[in-house]
Amino acid sequence: MTLSNETQIFLNSQIEYYSKESKSYKEMAEGYGIDSNSVPDATFGIIVGCIYSSFLQIYTNQNSTPNSQEMEEFTEIIIKNTQKIKTSIVSDNAKDQN
């Protein structure tokens, strides 16, 4: 692993935060007027985009850019947590319907 332990911890905290706040991002996706069946996918994209932006900000703050191996590790972390993020979006949908 080339990502520092601090970066990995930060990314995990971002995944936790955005998963817990998925309802807000779902509302944002709904505001785009897209087909309701596409809202969960759009929400997932918004959340991953926010996490990616935070990841890039780490490097910007250090006047650096992530190399290909660091990008690959970022992608692996997202893939590993995809189900967690999607579950937070779907469980939010279930809460809204009750």
Secondary structure, 3 states (H helix, E strand, C coil): CCCCHHHHHHHHHHHHHHHHCHHHHHHHHHCCCCCHHHHHHHHHHHHHHHHHHHHHHHHHHCCCCCCHHHHHHHHHHHHHHHHHHHHHHHHHHHHHHC
